[in-house]
């Protein structure tokens, strides 16, 4: 059974034991946060809020939990638009993190298949955000812990245009609708379910970040009123194809149900 951040029922014995041992601290921390927020809403004018007396112990506890989570794998989701050949290669050879050299390799294959001209392929590569510092961090293999619906604004472009942000990003914003039409016509939208080790993810910081989600999910199960959270998880090394649990392709039933009734244990926040 995979470890799903939204489902406390999938937390293993190590995590469960830690949470039960820190139950009083967790409840005390979030109870104070709630009462402080309620008091601040009543104030007619702004004033400095009192510090949470549980904060220091809570932060130390999160560090401790991160040490436990660093050895775990969690189920995450990658949204993309890929050809059948790319999906087959991914499952067989593993997941390769985004880089300029890997993008060039992907473009060359698409040109060979006749889905792009050499000129179009050359332009996509030249315009890739991977070459521009002002386009943010695009390298690595990005996933999310939240099973978004493919139509969700957080992922709809990723499944809508081939190649990911490293290919389509600089053509958006009405810069080149023609090129976007070309990218839209390659492959199908895909959602990959993957097991990812937390140890080196997010440059080694994933376990600490994920720990906060685990604690909040547990607190919710105890009755605390907290909004569900997720995290983006980035891996900068190859992930074996054996870690790909399932690929959902546009046109399949589970693809259209994703984030609604699939996975079965997940309920959208507004459900």
C-alpha positions as a Python dict, from the first residue, in 0.01 Angstrom:
ca = {
    (1, 'X'): (0, 0, 0),
    (2, 'X'): (134, 342, -96),
    (3, 'X'): (169, 628, 149),
    (4, 'X'): (-89, 888, 44),
    (5, 'X'): (-58, 1220, 225),
    (6, 'X'): (-433, 1286, 219),
    (7, 'X'): (-517, 951, 381),
    (8, 'X'): (-402, 892, 741),
    (9, 'X'): (-508, 530, 697),
    (10, 'X'): (-202, 476, 476),
    (11, 'X'): (47, 607, 734),
    (12, 'X'): (269, 322, 850),
    (13, 'X'): (346, 218, 1209),
    (14, 'X'): (648, 451, 1242),
    (15, 'X'): (445, 756, 1146),
    (16, 'X'): (139, 653, 1346),
    (17, 'X'): (348, 600, 1659),
    (18, 'X'): (512, 940, 1620),
    (19, 'X'): (178, 1114, 1572),
    (20, 'X'): (21, 947, 1875),
    (21, 'X'): (318, 1040, 2093),
    (22, 'X'): (288, 1404, 1984),
    (23, 'X'): (-92, 1424, 1990),
    (24, 'X'): (-112, 1671, 2282),
    (25, 'X'): (147, 1901, 2126),
    (26, 'X'): (-28, 1898, 1788),
    (27, 'X'): (-371, 1968, 1937),
    (28, 'X'): (-233, 2240, 2162),
    (29, 'X'): (-53, 2410, 1874),
    (30, 'X'): (-352, 2423, 1641),
    (31, 'X'): (-600, 2506, 1918),
    (32, 'X'): (-393, 2813, 2005),
    (33, 'X'): (-368, 2909, 1637),
    (34, 'X'): (-745, 2891, 1601),
    (35, 'X'): (-817, 3093, 1915),
    (36, 'X'): (-561, 3358, 1821),
    (37, 'X'): (-714, 3394, 1474),
    (38, 'X'): (-1062, 3429, 1626),
    (39, 'X'): (-942, 3697, 1866),
    (40, 'X'): (-770, 3892, 1590),
    (41, 'X'): (-1090, 3890, 1383),
    (42, 'X'): (-1272, 4060, 1671),
    (43, 'X'): (-1020, 4344, 1703),
    (44, 'X'): (-1119, 4676, 1553),
    (45, 'X'): (-761, 4766, 1470),
    (46, 'X'): (-446, 4571, 1401),
    (47, 'X'): (-220, 4475, 1690),
    (48, 'X'): (72, 4237, 1722),
    (49, 'X'): (-49, 3882, 1782),
    (50, 'X'): (86, 3684, 2077),
    (51, 'X'): (335, 3409, 1990),
    (52, 'X'): (220, 3052, 1995),
    (53, 'X'): (372, 2899, 2313),
    (54, 'X'): (387, 2561, 2141),
    (55, 'X'): (588, 2688, 1841),
    (56, 'X'): (939, 2593, 1955),
    (57, 'X'): (841, 2237, 2050),
    (58, 'X'): (629, 2206, 1736),
    (59, 'X'): (920, 2304, 1512),
    (60, 'X'): (1154, 2061, 1687),
    (61, 'X'): (893, 1789, 1649),
    (62, 'X'): (866, 1857, 1277),
    (63, 'X'): (1242, 1816, 1244),
    (64, 'X'): (1214, 1483, 1424),
    (65, 'X'): (932, 1366, 1199),
    (66, 'X'): (1134, 1465, 893),
    (67, 'X'): (1399, 1216, 1001),
    (68, 'X'): (1137, 940, 992),
    (69, 'X'): (984, 1050, 662),
    (70, 'X'): (1322, 1074, 487),
    (71, 'X'): (1326, 694, 459),
    (72, 'X'): (975, 674, 313),
    (73, 'X'): (828, 668, -36),
    (74, 'X'): (503, 849, -112),
    (75, 'X'): (257, 833, -401),
    (76, 'X'): (275, 1142, -619),
    (77, 'X'): (135, 1246, -955),
    (78, 'X'): (296, 1383, -1268),
    (79, 'X'): (84, 1560, -1531),
    (80, 'X'): (209, 1574, -1887),
    (81, 'X'): (126, 1528, -2253),
    (82, 'X'): (316, 1244, -2414),
    (83, 'X'): (309, 1013, -2713),
    (84, 'X'): (254, 641, -2675),
    (85, 'X'): (621, 582, -2759),
    (86, 'X'): (729, 818, -2479),
    (87, 'X'): (507, 641, -2228),
    (88, 'X'): (644, 303, -2329),
    (89, 'X'): (1002, 431, -2298),
    (90, 'X'): (932, 586, -1960),
    (91, 'X'): (790, 266, -1816),
    (92, 'X'): (1073, 58, -1962),
    (93, 'X'): (1372, 284, -1903),
    (94, 'X'): (1267, 502, -1612),
    (95, 'X'): (1181, 868, -1562),
    (96, 'X'): (1451, 1114, -1663),
    (97, 'X'): (1456, 1462, -1501),
    (98, 'X'): (1404, 1762, -1727),
    (99, 'X'): (1719, 1913, -1876),
    (100, 'X'): (1811, 2090, -2199),
    (101, 'X'): (1981, 1776, -2332),
    (102, 'X'): (1680, 1556, -2254),
    (103, 'X'): (1443, 1809, -2412),
    (104, 'X'): (1657, 1807, -2728),
    (105, 'X'): (1642, 1428, -2734),
    (106, 'X'): (1263, 1431, -2700),
    (107, 'X'): (1224, 1692, -2974),
    (108, 'X'): (1447, 1492, -3211),
    (109, 'X'): (1227, 1184, -3163),
    (110, 'X'): (911, 1384, -3231),
    (111, 'X'): (1067, 1528, -3547),
    (112, 'X'): (1160, 1175, -3658),
    (113, 'X'): (798, 1069, -3609),
    (114, 'X'): (688, 1354, -3835),
    (115, 'X'): (490, 1533, -3565),
    (116, 'X'): (716, 1839, -3582),
    (117, 'X'): (921, 1989, -3861),
    (118, 'X'): (1293, 2045, -3802),
    (119, 'X'): (1228, 2419, -3797),
    (120, 'X'): (953, 2386, -3537),
    (121, 'X'): (1167, 2156, -3326),
    (122, 'X'): (1460, 2398, -3343),
    (123, 'X'): (1241, 2688, -3237),
    (124, 'X'): (1089, 2499, -2944),
    (125, 'X'): (1436, 2414, -2820),
    (126, 'X'): (1569, 2768, -2869),
    (127, 'X'): (1272, 2920, -2686),
    (128, 'X'): (1278, 2675, -2396),
    (129, 'X'): (1268, 2834, -2048),
    (130, 'X'): (1557, 2603, -1964),
    (131, 'X'): (1780, 2857, -2141),
    (132, 'X'): (1648, 3164, -1959),
    (133, 'X'): (1724, 3251, -1597),
    (134, 'X'): (1414, 3471, -1572),
    (135, 'X'): (1184, 3174, -1634),
    (136, 'X'): (1234, 3018, -1292),
    (137, 'X'): (1342, 2668, -1201),
    (138, 'X'): (1232, 2418, -1464),
    (139, 'X'): (1493, 2145, -1425),
    (140, 'X'): (1419, 1821, -1247),
    (141, 'X'): (1111, 1600, -1251),
    (142, 'X'): (815, 1773, -1086),
    (143, 'X'): (522, 1599, -924),
    (144, 'X'): (241, 1686, -686),
    (145, 'X'): (102, 1506, -383),
    (146, 'X'): (-251, 1620, -476),
    (147, 'X'): (-457, 1423, -734),
    (148, 'X'): (-580, 1723, -932),
    (149, 'X'): (-849, 1688, -1194),
    (150, 'X'): (-686, 1725, -1539),
    (151, 'X'): (-906, 2030, -1606),
    (152, 'X'): (-778, 2206, -1294),
    (153, 'X'): (-595, 2531, -1361),
    (154, 'X'): (-290, 2399, -1178),
    (155, 'X'): (-230, 2126, -1437),
    (156, 'X'): (-448, 2182, -1744),
    (157, 'X'): (-167, 2334, -1952),
    (158, 'X'): (65, 2047, -1860),
    (159, 'X'): (-176, 1789, -2004),
    (160, 'X'): (-285, 2022, -2283),
    (161, 'X'): (48, 2085, -2456),
    (162, 'X'): (325, 1842, -2541),
    (163, 'X'): (666, 1869, -2378),
    (164, 'X'): (582, 2030, -2047),
    (165, 'X'): (663, 2386, -1946),
    (166, 'X'): (1015, 2352, -2085),
    (167, 'X'): (858, 2327, -2432),
    (168, 'X'): (539, 2533, -2433),
    (169, 'X'): (582, 2803, -2168),
    (170, 'X'): (729, 3084, -2376),
    (171, 'X'): (461, 3044, -2644),
    (172, 'X'): (174, 3111, -2400),
    (173, 'X'): (15, 3448, -2331),
    (174, 'X'): (-88, 3492, -2698),
    (175, 'X'): (277, 3493, -2809),
    (176, 'X'): (230, 3213, -3062),
    (177, 'X'): (-109, 3044, -3085),
    (178, 'X'): (5, 2858, -3396),
    (179, 'X'): (285, 2682, -3211),
    (180, 'X'): (50, 2603, -2922),
    (181, 'X'): (-188, 2438, -3170),
    (182, 'X'): (98, 2221, -3293),
    (183, 'X'): (195, 2119, -2938),
    (184, 'X'): (-168, 2053, -2853),
    (185, 'X'): (-187, 1804, -3139),
    (186, 'X'): (101, 1584, -3018),
    (187, 'X'): (29, 1286, -2794),
    (188, 'X'): (-238, 1265, -2527),
    (189, 'X'): (-280, 1402, -2177),
    (190, 'X'): (-129, 1167, -1919),
    (191, 'X'): (-135, 1137, -1543),
    (192, 'X'): (139, 924, -1393),
    (193, 'X'): (110, 767, -1049),
    (194, 'X'): (460, 726, -909),
    (195, 'X'): (630, 617, -589),
    (196, 'X'): (896, 875, -503),
    (197, 'X'): (1155, 846, -224),
    (198, 'X'): (1165, 1159, -7),
    (199, 'X'): (1531, 1132, 93),
    (200, 'X'): (1682, 1351, -180),
    (201, 'X'): (1365, 1516, -317),
    (202, 'X'): (1340, 1896, -319),
    (203, 'X'): (1717, 1915, -264),
    (204, 'X'): (1679, 1716, 57),
    (205, 'X'): (1404, 1936, 204),
    (206, 'X'): (1099, 1734, 101),
    (207, 'X'): (1069, 1528, 421),
    (208, 'X'): (1044, 1841, 639),
    (209, 'X'): (788, 2000, 407),
    (210, 'X'): (582, 1683, 374),
    (211, 'X'): (589, 1641, 751),
    (212, 'X'): (375, 1951, 791),
    (213, 'X'): (112, 1800, 561),
    (214, 'X'): (118, 1475, 759),
    (215, 'X'): (71, 1659, 1088),
    (216, 'X'): (-213, 1873, 954),
    (217, 'X'): (-388, 1573, 802),
    (218, 'X'): (-365, 1396, 1136),
    (219, 'X'): (-494, 1706, 1317),
    (220, 'X'): (-789, 1715, 1077),
    (221, 'X'): (-869, 1355, 1164),
    (222, 'X'): (-885, 1466, 1529),
    (223, 'X'): (-1136, 1738, 1449),
    (224, 'X'): (-915, 2042, 1384),
    (225, 'X'): (-1054, 2270, 1115),
    (226, 'X'): (-768, 2296, 866),
    (227, 'X'): (-767, 2334, 490),
    (228, 'X'): (-618, 2029, 310),
    (229, 'X'): (-268, 2090, 176),
    (230, 'X'): (-35, 1935, -75),
    (231, 'X'): (323, 1980, -189),
    (232, 'X'): (516, 1992, -513),
    (233, 'X'): (791, 1731, -508),
    (234, 'X'): (1092, 1763, -738),
    (235, 'X'): (1340, 1484, -807),
    (236, 'X'): (1670, 1551, -984),
    (237, 'X'): (1769, 1190, -1047),
    (238, 'X'): (1634, 910, -1267),
    (239, 'X'): (1340, 718, -1120),
    (240, 'X'): (1322, 348, -1218),
    (241, 'X'): (1028, 249, -1436),
    (242, 'X'): (927, 3, -1165),
    (243, 'X'): (824, 302, -952),
    (244, 'X'): (555, 397, -1205),
    (245, 'X'): (240, 252, -1053),
    (246, 'X'): (1, 343, -1332),
    (247, 'X'): (-40, 569, -1634),
    (248, 'X'): (-381, 726, -1698),
    (249, 'X'): (-428, 844, -2056),
    (250, 'X'): (-670, 1098, -2200),
    (251, 'X'): (-978, 915, -2323),
    (252, 'X'): (-967, 652, -2050),
    (253, 'X'): (-1233, 638, -1779),
    (254, 'X'): (-993, 685, -1487),
    (255, 'X'): (-842, 991, -1657),
    (256, 'X'): (-1176, 1171, -1661),
    (257, 'X'): (-1250, 1055, -1305),
    (258, 'X'): (-912, 1157, -1170),
    (259, 'X'): (-938, 1389, -872),
    (260, 'X'): (-1315, 1327, -852),
    (261, 'X'): (-1379, 963, -769),
    (262, 'X'): (-1024, 837, -825),
    (263, 'X'): (-817, 762, -622),
    (264, 'X'): (-1099, 605, -424),
    (265, 'X'): (-975, 737, -89),
    (266, 'X'): (-949, 1097, -208),
    (267, 'X'): (-1221, 1358, -165),
    (268, 'X'): (-1182, 1699, -332),
    (269, 'X'): (-1183, 1989, -80),
    (270, 'X'): (-1514, 2122, -214),
    (271, 'X'): (-1684, 1780, -221),
}
